[in-house]
């Protein structure tokens, strides 16, 4: 596995080794020992999630203020623009973001640590998005920062208006959000 740093030191791009031939391919999508050795992150994953979304769907920017979740995310069908935003007020990178394209073709994964908001935009006709979390989903602790907060300034590769859930339309500006200390 290859680990590449991003502009936010705690957020990492993970590229598994892919073994392919005329029959297809094989990759090890997760190995706890190899992940810990390559990233320095040794947290247990307790839940796996799978979502399917249509082109133009934007989900996020989500995080849990309690039971904070680290997420290891990947795409197994289609392509997304995946984003992590530092929402730790004491961090020198508070309010900064990174974005990475994840797709079935590049097999990349993104490690989004606890203390970061997460979101993605579907670029392909549809996308199947898988993610492992380090804590359980707790809707009472979920928070949402507005996807287009000008103070964050995410450069979403949007051809038009995104398709948003009611929850995501109601996201708050980072300056008004409950964030980590």
C-alpha positions as CSV (number, residue, x, y, z in Angstrom):
1,X,0.0,0.0,0.0
2,X,1.2,3.5,-0.8
3,X,0.3,6.4,1.5
4,X,0.4,10.0,0.2
5,X,0.1,13.0,2.5
6,X,-2.3,15.8,1.6
7,X,-2.2,19.5,2.5
8,X,-3.9,18.5,5.8
9,X,-1.3,16.3,7.5
10,X,-3.8,14.0,9.2
11,X,-5.8,13.3,6.0
12,X,-4.1,10.7,3.8
13,X,-4.6,9.1,0.4
14,X,-4.2,5.3,0.6
15,X,-3.5,3.4,-2.6
16,X,-3.6,-0.4,-2.3
17,X,-1.5,-2.7,-4.5
18,X,-3.6,-3.9,-7.3
19,X,-2.8,-7.2,-9.0
20,X,-4.4,-7.6,-12.4
21,X,-4.3,-9.7,-15.5
22,X,-6.6,-10.6,-18.4
23,X,-9.0,-12.3,-15.9
24,X,-9.5,-9.1,-13.8
25,X,-7.9,-7.9,-10.6
26,X,-7.4,-8.4,-6.9
27,X,-6.7,-5.9,-4.2
28,X,-6.6,-6.1,-0.4
29,X,-9.0,-3.2,0.5
30,X,-8.1,-3.3,4.2
31,X,-5.6,-4.9,6.5
32,X,-5.5,-3.6,10.0
33,X,-1.8,-4.3,10.6
34,X,-0.6,-2.9,7.2
35,X,-2.9,0.2,7.7
36,X,-1.5,0.9,11.1
37,X,2.1,0.5,10.0
38,X,1.7,2.6,6.9
39,X,-0.4,5.4,8.4
40,X,0.5,5.4,12.1
41,X,-3.3,5.2,12.8
42,X,-4.3,2.3,15.0
43,X,-8.0,2.7,15.7
44,X,-10.6,0.0,15.5
45,X,-13.2,0.1,12.7
46,X,-16.6,-0.8,14.1
47,X,-19.0,-0.2,11.2
48,X,-19.0,-0.5,7.4
49,X,-21.4,1.6,5.3
50,X,-22.4,1.5,1.7
51,X,-24.3,4.3,-0.2
52,X,-25.3,4.6,-3.8
53,X,-25.9,8.1,-5.2
54,X,-26.8,9.6,-8.6
55,X,-24.7,12.0,-10.5
56,X,-24.8,15.5,-9.0
57,X,-25.7,14.3,-5.5
58,X,-23.6,16.1,-2.9
59,X,-23.5,14.6,0.6
60,X,-22.0,16.6,3.4
61,X,-20.3,18.2,5.2
62,X,-21.0,15.8,8.1
63,X,-19.3,14.9,11.4
64,X,-20.3,13.7,14.8
65,X,-19.4,16.1,17.7
66,X,-19.5,13.2,20.2
67,X,-18.6,9.6,19.2
68,X,-16.4,11.3,16.6
69,X,-15.8,9.0,13.6
70,X,-12.7,8.5,11.6
71,X,-13.6,7.3,8.2
72,X,-11.7,5.2,5.6
73,X,-13.6,5.9,2.4
74,X,-13.5,4.4,-1.1
75,X,-15.6,4.1,-4.3
76,X,-16.2,0.7,-5.9
77,X,-18.4,1.9,-8.7
78,X,-18.2,5.3,-10.4
79,X,-16.3,8.4,-9.3
80,X,-16.7,11.1,-6.6
81,X,-14.9,14.2,-5.5
82,X,-14.3,13.6,-1.8
83,X,-13.6,16.4,0.7
84,X,-12.4,16.6,4.3
85,X,-12.5,19.8,6.3
86,X,-10.7,20.4,9.6
87,X,-13.3,21.4,12.2
88,X,-10.9,21.4,15.2
89,X,-10.9,25.0,16.5
90,X,-7.4,24.6,18.1
91,X,-5.9,23.3,14.9
92,X,-3.7,25.6,12.8
93,X,-5.6,24.1,9.8
94,X,-9.1,24.9,11.2
95,X,-11.5,25.5,8.3
96,X,-9.0,24.3,5.6
97,X,-10.1,21.5,3.2
98,X,-8.6,19.0,0.8
99,X,-10.4,17.3,-2.1
100,X,-9.5,14.1,-3.9
101,X,-11.1,12.2,-6.7
102,X,-11.9,8.6,-5.7
103,X,-13.0,6.2,-8.4
104,X,-13.4,2.5,-9.3
105,X,-10.5,3.1,-11.7
106,X,-7.9,4.6,-9.4
107,X,-8.8,2.4,-6.3
108,X,-7.8,5.2,-4.0
109,X,-9.0,5.5,-0.4
110,X,-9.1,8.5,1.8
111,X,-8.5,8.5,5.6
112,X,-10.6,11.2,7.2
113,X,-9.7,11.3,10.9
114,X,-12.0,12.2,13.8
115,X,-12.3,16.0,14.0
116,X,-12.9,16.5,10.3
117,X,-16.1,17.1,8.4
118,X,-16.6,14.9,5.4
119,X,-18.6,15.2,2.1
120,X,-18.5,14.1,-1.5
121,X,-20.0,15.0,-4.9
122,X,-20.9,12.2,-7.4
123,X,-19.1,12.8,-10.7
124,X,-20.2,9.7,-12.6
125,X,-23.8,8.6,-13.6
126,X,-23.9,7.0,-10.2
127,X,-21.4,5.9,-7.5
128,X,-21.2,3.2,-4.9
129,X,-19.4,4.6,-1.9
130,X,-18.0,2.4,0.9
131,X,-16.7,3.6,4.2
132,X,-15.4,2.1,7.4
133,X,-15.9,4.1,10.6
134,X,-14.1,4.1,14.0
135,X,-17.3,4.7,16.0
136,X,-21.0,4.0,15.5
137,X,-23.4,6.3,13.8
138,X,-25.1,8.5,16.4
139,X,-27.7,10.8,14.8
140,X,-28.1,12.8,17.9
141,X,-24.5,13.9,17.7
142,X,-24.4,14.4,13.9
143,X,-23.6,18.0,12.7
144,X,-23.6,19.4,9.2
145,X,-21.6,22.4,7.9
146,X,-23.0,24.1,4.8
147,X,-21.4,22.6,1.7
148,X,-20.8,26.0,0.1
149,X,-19.7,28.0,3.1
150,X,-17.7,30.8,1.5
151,X,-15.3,30.9,4.5
152,X,-14.2,27.4,3.7
153,X,-14.3,27.9,-0.1
154,X,-14.4,24.4,-1.4
155,X,-13.9,24.3,-5.2
156,X,-16.5,21.7,-6.0
157,X,-16.4,20.5,-9.6
158,X,-20.1,21.3,-10.2
159,X,-21.6,21.5,-13.6
160,X,-24.8,23.0,-12.0
161,X,-26.7,23.0,-8.8
162,X,-26.0,19.9,-6.7
163,X,-28.8,17.5,-5.5
164,X,-29.0,17.9,-1.7
165,X,-30.9,16.3,1.1
166,X,-32.9,18.5,3.4
167,X,-30.3,18.0,6.1
168,X,-27.6,19.2,3.9
169,X,-29.6,22.2,2.7
170,X,-30.0,23.1,6.4
171,X,-26.2,22.9,7.2
172,X,-24.8,25.8,9.1
173,X,-21.9,28.1,8.4
174,X,-18.6,27.0,10.0
175,X,-18.6,30.2,12.2
176,X,-21.9,29.1,13.7
177,X,-21.2,25.3,13.9
178,X,-20.6,23.3,17.0
179,X,-17.0,22.2,16.4
180,X,-14.2,20.4,18.3
181,X,-12.1,22.3,20.8
